[in-house]
Each structure stands twice: as C-alpha cells, then as structure tokens.
Amino acid sequence: MSMKSAAALVAMLAAAAAMAADEASTLVDARLARITELRRDFHQHPELSNRETRTASIVAAELKKLGYAVRTGIAHTGVVGILEGGKPGPKLAIRADMDGLPVTEEVDLPFASKAKGEYLGKTVGVMHACGHDVHTATTLGVASALAAIRKDLPGSVMLIFQPAEEGSPPGETGGAPLMVEQGVFKDFKPDAVLGMHVTSAYPVGTVALRAGGMMASSDTFRLTIRGRQSHGATPWRGIDPIVAGAEIVTSAQAIVSRRLDINKEPAVVTFGIFNGGQRFNIVPDSAELHGTVRTFDSAMREQALADLRNVAEHVAAAHGATIEAEIPVVPGSNPVNYNDPALTARVRASIENAIGKDKVIEAKRWTASEDFPHLAIGAGAPSVYFFFGATPEGQDPDTAPSNHSPRFFVDEGALRTGTLAMLQAGLDFLGYVPASR
C-alpha cells in the first residue's frame, strides 16, 4: 500500500469513528430524560440483595417493550434480555447490577430513599449507596439505543441485570455465581463481557480503566478456636482461646510482610471480627475470628490462604487449643477482576472517541472486589470492567463520600457518560457502522 493510500485509509477510519461517536451521542441524548427518570425511580425504591422484585419487573417490562427476548427469575430475581441484530456478527454480554444496601440515606434529594427492609433480623433503611440504580438505568438506556438501530446492528447482545452483587443474605445463594450455575450462558455464548461501575473516586464526566488486575480477589475466612473455660483468677486451669486468637492475629501479619513477594502484586490480610467471652473474669471456652484476604495474583492468593491456615492451626496447637478453620468460607469468594489487555485497548479507544481522550484516565488498582469476574469465567470470554465518575465539578473526589456511605452522591451528569461509554464500546465491538447521512 502506498503512503497516499495508507493516509487515505487512516482518514477514512477516523471519519467513520467520528461518525459513529456522533450517532452514539445522538442516541444517548434522545434517551437521557428517560434514563434520568428511571434512575430516580430506582433510587427512591431500592431493594436488598435477592429481593429486587420491583426493580426486576420494571427492567423486564422495559426490555419487552423494546423487543428483547426476556428471561426472568434467574438467580431469584435476575433478568436477561437478548437482542438479535439485523446483520451477522459477534455476541456481546453487558452486565448491570440491581441491588441496594442496608444503609439509611442522608442525602437531601427530592427522590431520596425512605425505604425499609429486613437485614440480619433487623429493620433497616435501604439505599442505593453504591450506585446500582445508575447501572440499571444506564444499561436500559443502552438497551433502548441498540433497539433503535437493530436492523443495522451486527451480531447480538445479551443484557444481564444481576441481583445480589453486594452478597446474598446469610443462608442464601445468589449473584453472578448463581446466574452462571443456573445457565445464564447455556444458549448464548458471548465473545466478550463488559461491565461498569459508577464511583465517587473520579470526577463526573470521566472514565477510568486499566488492563490486567483491576480489582482484587476476595476470600472470607472464619476461625473458631476451642479452648477450655476457667475462672479469670486461675487461667492455668483452662485453655485461653482469646490469647490464642490474639497471637493468630499478630502472627498472620507476617503473611504479607514476610511471606508474599509484594514486589509482584499487593495483598491484604485483614481481621474484622474478634468475638470471645461474656464476662470480664471468665476465660471463655471459644472465640471466633473473621476476616478477608485480598490479592491480585492467583498463586499469591493460594499461598496466602495456605499460610493463614498454617498459622491458625499451629498457633492454636501451641496453646493447647483446637481450631475449626474455614479458609475460605464457601460460597463467598470472588476472583480477580481482570481486564483482558487486548480488549481493554479496544474499549479504551472506543470510549476516547465517545467522550474525549482527556476524559479517559488510567484507573488505580483497587483492593475492593466484585462478583463480575464469575460471569466472564462462566462465559469463557475476555472481559473489561470500567469505572465512571460521579463527583461534581469543583469537589475533590478524595474527600467525597465514598460508595457505601449514607451520603454517597451521584452527579447526574454521570448518567450520560456511563451510557455513552458503554454504548460506544458495545457498538465498536459488534462492528456497527452508521449508515451515511
């Protein structure tokens, strides 16, 4: 190819990309009022994990109106909509989560949540303190935009509206793992899976992503130490599970500082619960410790869990105690949220075309976790997960109330950014080319 021909090809591709971005913007702007309406309704009526019945019914009704083939009741309240494009092409899955949190809202909004729910046997306030109302509404916006261009759309799209991302209530299963178990991909094998999350960690109008490990794996552990009760005045007559537990907590700190190669990837071992005893002068017969392990590397994850078990069992034995070690507690683990590098490069380019290169930033690695990776693993397909900012202009994201805070606030400019970013990424992956105007 001559230099002149190559230059012409580059110019043609650039023009096509600009035309696609213009069409995506037009499609989103025409639906923004409805997206905002839906978001406010979902925000005012949040539902806890595995209880998203109202939300699911609205989602299913919206998808049916748009001409999607709809399945309901997957993993309790999950909804799936499939749109077949008018042209041959790849298959794409896009996921949105729907559940709220047991948090009482403290944001002064005309559509603030006054909802109540039951959590751990108590009546609690319920709030979309993590922005899943935004995810559900923006993905319905994507659904509407795709339906509008269906006859010219290559391939097919599965929209997954997932319950219980925040975790199922005790004694229940749910979320992404249960959707996979119940065959969400049985008849639809996507070539890629995309997901997104609104966050106050970035300013409104921006999108953040990175290749490789984006969010950490998470494993919960539970240790039950069995000692022997005695009077606090004569501890030698018993076996003290509190002292054994305290030494386990202390010794486990060496797993990250002395056992794992943190030049490779960061890792976290955290104890969040230590329960033992009921009276100041009685050595109890048992104590419980609960915590979490976070890693970005599968080999480091396995080593950390094995080292924790080793520490727990040997320290307990050194004190004459026995231990029941659930490492990890099953179910409840999430894999590393890993962005496929090649797909990430494609998605980044799409979003840069949609919102501007200066608005797409390199995301920080985050030791929080997500159950989204279960979908990618279940599909056997590469995936990309990105963040879009919610903090209003002029406010420092570092000091803004974080996700899960009762004061978590979303600047509604994020609705356009999230919808447009996901729509453009999806259209480009499917190979959609706008008709000439």
Order of alpha helices (4+ residues) and beta strands (2+ residues): alpha-alpha-alpha-beta-beta-beta-beta-beta-alpha-beta-alpha-beta-beta-beta-beta-beta-alpha-beta-beta-beta-alpha-beta-beta-alpha-beta-alpha-beta-alpha
